Amino acid sequence: MTDIKKICDLCGLPVEVFAFTLKTKEGVKMFCCEGCKGIFQLLNEDELLPDDDQDKSLNK
């Protein structure tokens, strides 16, 4: 059985917790920590898509 490892889309470290994700025009990006996710958001604001949770809170 092969164990598929995910790597951080910013720094390349292994992703251990799958809570740090962002939807982008290129697909879902995964990050190893909140810091990498935040830096990616700052550098790629124009590529981000709204999260489903954000959409629900805006429609209330």
C-alpha positions as CSV (number, residue, x, y, z in Angstrom):
1,M,0.0,0.0,0.0
2,T,1.4,3.4,-0.9
3,D,1.1,6.3,1.5
4,I,0.4,9.5,-0.5
5,K,2.0,12.5,1.1
6,K,0.7,16.0,0.5
7,I,3.2,18.9,0.5
8,C,2.6,22.5,1.4
9,D,1.8,24.6,-1.7
10,L,4.0,27.4,-0.3
11,C,7.1,26.0,1.4
12,G,7.1,22.3,0.4
13,L,7.0,20.8,3.9
14,P,4.7,17.8,4.5
15,V,1.0,18.6,5.3
16,E,0.1,16.8,8.5
17,V,-3.2,18.6,9.3
18,F,-5.7,19.1,6.5
19,A,-7.4,22.2,8.0
20,F,-5.2,24.8,6.2
21,T,-6.7,24.9,2.7
22,L,-7.8,27.6,0.3
23,K,-9.9,27.5,-2.9
24,T,-8.2,29.2,-5.8
25,K,-8.8,29.5,-9.6
26,E,-6.3,26.7,-10.0
27,G,-7.9,24.3,-7.5
28,V,-7.6,23.7,-3.7
29,K,-4.3,24.6,-2.2
30,M,-3.0,22.9,0.9
31,F,-0.7,24.3,3.5
32,C,1.3,22.9,6.5
33,C,0.4,25.7,8.8
34,E,-1.7,28.9,9.3
35,G,1.4,31.0,8.5
36,C,1.9,29.6,5.0
37,K,-1.8,29.9,4.3
38,G,-1.7,33.5,5.4
39,I,1.3,34.4,3.3
40,F,-0.2,32.7,0.3
41,Q,-3.4,34.7,0.7
42,L,-1.4,38.0,0.8
43,L,0.6,37.1,-2.2
44,N,-2.2,35.7,-4.3
45,E,-5.4,37.7,-3.4
46,D,-6.6,37.9,-7.0
47,E,-6.5,34.1,-7.4
48,L,-8.7,33.2,-4.4
49,L,-12.2,32.0,-4.5
50,P,-14.7,32.5,-1.6
51,D,-15.1,29.6,0.9
52,D,-18.5,28.0,1.3
53,D,-18.4,29.1,5.0
54,Q,-17.9,32.7,3.9
55,D,-20.7,32.6,1.4
56,K,-23.1,31.3,4.1
57,S,-22.2,34.1,6.6
58,L,-22.6,36.8,3.9
59,N,-26.1,35.6,3.0
60,K,-27.5,35.9,6.5
